């Protein structure tokens, strides 16, 4: 399977977001066909749109379903592909059958992505697609993301990274294109809510999903419910914290999450921050 050569940022002149988008489209056009891994986040949605815009029916977006993928994310994907007319399919992945994934060590994401790209590789070979691509961007290299290693091993394309597109630029270009995902809050699989070393089980994932659905029903937009045994550690975006900390809302959050199955509920005073469970690795 072919792969693009990553662009060295130090060797490239500063480009505008529009110029990077043209470069992205040119790169995609070099391939006769491509499968795009679509999770429903802003990055993968933009890549799915760009591939559809460039290659038409020669681009297929694929979303993997498993216990770690929430019903809310599935609904977002279904609405996105309906609105944009993107060619799309759902598949099932079985990372839960891998003991190394369930063990939830710091490299859990590697085993998840290895399963995903193995399934997509088979699909590409059986159906004659030239390449598989996913939506890693230029900012993602700054965080601990073992899933990137799996992508490299499977020779998966990283067109957004190759075009040196950053998150803010992807949101800007998505807004210009009229994509409903342009301002979607950062999302990740439900397993990312479990501290490393806590076994990933369908029951724990379902508990987290119920807790986050409750926060969504209360009107919060950017949040995480981190599972610590019987305790829900709730992270809320800083701009939404004043509302969350009001006595009435705090009582509502506690009541809703206890009804979802948690015994204790705590509001994290540092608020939402992406990859907060990696803080333990740094220490």
C-alpha positions in Angstrom: 0.0 0.0 0.0 1.4 3.4 -0.9 2.0 6.2 1.6 2.7 9.9 1.4 6.0 11.3 2.5 5.6 13.5 5.5 6.5 17.2 4.8 9.3 18.7 6.9 7.9 21.9 8.3 11.3 23.5 8.5 11.7 23.1 4.7 8.4 24.6 3.8 7.4 28.3 3.5 4.5 29.5 5.7 1.3 28.6 3.9 -2.3 29.9 4.4 -5.0 27.5 5.4 -6.4 27.8 1.9 -3.1 26.9 0.3 -2.7 23.9 2.6 -6.2 22.8 1.6 -5.2 22.9 -2.1 -2.1 20.9 -1.2 -4.3 18.4 0.6 -6.6 18.0 -2.4 -3.6 17.6 -4.7 -2.2 14.8 -2.6 -5.5 13.0 -2.4 -5.9 13.3 -6.2 -2.7 11.3 -6.6 -4.5 8.2 -5.5 -7.1 6.4 -7.6 -9.2 5.6 -4.5 -9.0 5.8 -0.8 -10.7 4.6 2.4 -11.0 7.2 5.1 -11.4 6.2 8.8 -14.2 8.4 10.0 -14.8 8.7 13.7 -17.0 11.8 13.5 -14.6 14.3 15.0 -13.7 17.6 13.3 -10.5 16.2 11.8 -11.7 12.9 10.3 -14.9 14.6 9.1 -13.0 17.2 7.3 -10.7 14.6 5.7 -13.8 12.6 4.7 -15.3 15.7 3.1 -12.0 16.5 1.3 -11.7 13.0 0.0 -15.3 13.0 -1.2 -14.8 16.5 -2.8 -11.7 15.3 -4.6 -12.4 11.7 -5.5 -16.2 11.5 -5.4 -17.4 7.9 -5.3 -13.7 6.7 -5.4 -13.6 7.7 -1.7 -15.3 5.6 1.0 -15.5 6.7 4.6 -15.7 3.9 7.1 -16.7 4.1 10.8 -15.8 1.3 13.2 -18.4 0.2 15.8 -17.5 -1.4 19.1 -18.4 -1.0 22.8 -16.0 2.0 23.1 -17.9 4.0 20.4 -20.8 5.9 21.8 -24.3 6.0 20.4 -24.0 9.8 20.3 -20.9 9.7 18.1 -22.7 7.2 15.8 -25.6 9.7 15.4 -23.2 12.5 14.6 -21.6 10.4 11.8 -25.0 9.4 10.4 -26.2 13.0 10.2 -22.9 14.1 8.7 -22.8 11.6 5.9 -26.5 12.2 5.2 -26.1 16.0 4.9 -22.9 15.9 2.8 -23.8 12.9 0.6 -20.5 11.2 1.6 -20.2 7.5 0.6 -20.0 5.7 3.9 -20.2 2.3 5.7 -20.2 1.1 9.3 -18.0 -1.9 10.2 -17.4 -3.8 13.4 -14.0 -4.1 15.2 -13.2 -6.6 17.9 -10.4 -4.9 20.0 -12.3 -6.0 23.1 -11.3 -9.6 22.3 -7.6 -8.6 22.7 -6.4 -9.0 26.3 -3.7 -6.4 25.7 -6.3 -3.9 24.8 -8.5 -4.7 27.8 -5.5 -4.5 30.2 -5.6 -0.7 29.4 -1.8 -0.1 29.7 -0.5 3.2 28.4 -0.3 1.8 24.9 -4.0 0.7 24.8 -4.6 3.0 21.8 -2.0 1.0 19.8 -4.0 -2.2 20.0 -7.3 -0.4 19.1 -5.8 1.3 16.0 -4.0 -1.9 15.0 -7.3 -3.7 15.0 -9.0 -0.9 13.0 -6.3 -0.7 10.4 -6.1 -4.5 10.0 -9.8 -4.5 9.2 -9.5 -1.6 6.8 -6.5 -3.1 5.1 -8.5 -6.3 4.4 -11.4 -4.2 3.1 -9.1 -2.2 0.9 -7.5 -5.3 -0.6 -10.8 -7.2 -1.1 -12.5 -4.2 -2.7 -9.6 -2.7 -4.7 -9.0 0.5 -2.8 -5.5 1.9 -3.3 -5.0 3.3 0.2 -6.3 3.9 3.7 -6.1 7.3 5.4 -6.9 8.7 8.8 -7.3 12.2 10.3 -4.2 12.9 12.5 -3.2 16.5 12.3 -0.1 18.6 12.9 -1.0 19.3 16.5 -1.5 15.7 17.4 2.2 14.9 17.3 2.6 17.0 20.5 0.6 14.6 22.6 1.3 10.9 23.6 -0.6 8.9 21.0 0.6 5.3 20.6 -2.1 4.8 17.9 0.2 6.7 15.5 2.6 3.8 15.7 0.0 1.4 14.5 -0.8 3.7 11.6 2.9 3.8 10.6 3.2 0.1 10.7 0.1 -0.3 8.5 1.4 2.4 6.1 -1.8 4.4 6.6 -1.9 7.8 4.9 -1.9 11.0 7.1 -3.0 13.6 4.6 -3.8 16.4 7.1 -0.4 15.9 8.8 1.4 15.9 5.4 -0.3 19.1 4.5 0.8 20.6 7.9 -2.8 21.4 8.8 -3.4 22.4 12.4 -6.6 22.0 14.4 -7.6 25.6 14.2 -7.1 25.6 10.4 -9.1 22.4 10.0 -12.0 24.1 11.9 -11.7 27.2 9.8 -11.7 25.3 6.5 -14.6 23.1 7.8 -16.6 26.2 8.6 -15.9 27.6 5.1 -17.1 24.3 3.6 -20.2 24.4 5.6 -19.5 21.2 7.6 -21.6 20.8 10.7 -18.6 19.3 12.5 -16.5 22.5 12.2 -17.0 23.5 15.9 -17.6 20.0 17.3 -15.9 19.6 20.7 -12.9 17.3 20.8 -14.1 13.7 21.1 -12.4 10.4 21.8 -13.4 6.8 22.5 -15.1 5.9 25.8 -12.1 3.8 26.9 -10.1 7.1 27.2 -12.2 7.8 30.3 -10.7 4.9 32.2 -7.4 5.4 34.0 -4.5 3.3 32.8 -4.5 -0.1 34.5 -8.3 -0.2 34.9 -9.6 -3.1 32.8 -11.7 -2.0 29.8 -15.0 -3.8 30.0 -18.3 -3.3 28.2 -20.0 -2.5 31.6 -17.5 0.3 32.5 -17.8 1.8 29.0 -21.6 1.7 29.2 -21.4 3.4 32.6 -19.3 6.2 31.3 -21.6 6.6 28.2 -24.7 6.9 30.5 -22.9 9.5 32.6 -21.8 11.6 29.6 -25.3 11.4 28.1 -26.6 12.8 31.3 -24.3 15.8 31.1 -25.3 16.3 27.5 -28.9 16.4 28.5 -28.1 19.1 31.1 -26.8 21.3 28.2 -23.0 20.9 28.7 -20.9 20.9 25.5 -17.3 20.0 26.3 -16.8 17.6 29.1 -15.5 14.2 30.2 -16.6 11.7 32.8 -13.5 10.0 34.1 -14.2 6.7 35.8 -12.3 6.0 39.1 -13.9 2.8 40.4 -17.3 4.0 41.9 -16.4 7.7 41.5 -17.1 9.9 38.5 -14.6 12.7 38.1 -16.3 15.2 35.9 -14.2 17.6 33.8 -16.1 20.6 32.4 -14.7 23.2 29.9 -13.5 26.3 31.8 -16.1 28.6 30.2 -18.9 26.2 31.4 -17.5 25.8 34.9 -19.5 28.7 36.6 -22.7 27.1 35.5 -21.6 23.7 36.7 -20.6 25.0 40.1 -23.9 26.7 40.9 -25.6 24.9 43.8 -28.6 23.9 41.7 -26.6 22.5 38.8 -24.1 20.7 41.0 -27.0 19.0 42.7 -28.5 18.1 39.3 -25.1 16.7 38.0 -24.7 14.6 41.1 -28.3 13.2 40.9 -28.1 12.4 37.2 -24.7 10.6 37.5 -25.8 8.6 40.5 -28.9 7.6 38.6 -26.6 6.5 35.8 -24.8 4.1 38.2 -22.1 6.0 39.9 -21.8 6.0 43.7 -19.8 9.2 44.1 -19.5 12.3 41.9 -16.7 14.9 42.0 -16.2 18.0 39.9 -12.6 18.4 38.8 -11.6 22.0 39.6 -9.0 22.1 36.8 -11.8 21.6 34.3 -11.6 19.8 31.0 -8.3 19.2 29.4 -7.5 16.8 26.6 -5.6 13.7 27.6 -5.7 14.5 31.4 -5.1 10.8 32.2 -1.7 11.1 30.6 -0.7 13.5 33.4 -0.1 10.4 35.5 2.4 9.2 32.9 4.3 12.4 33.0 4.6 12.2 36.8 
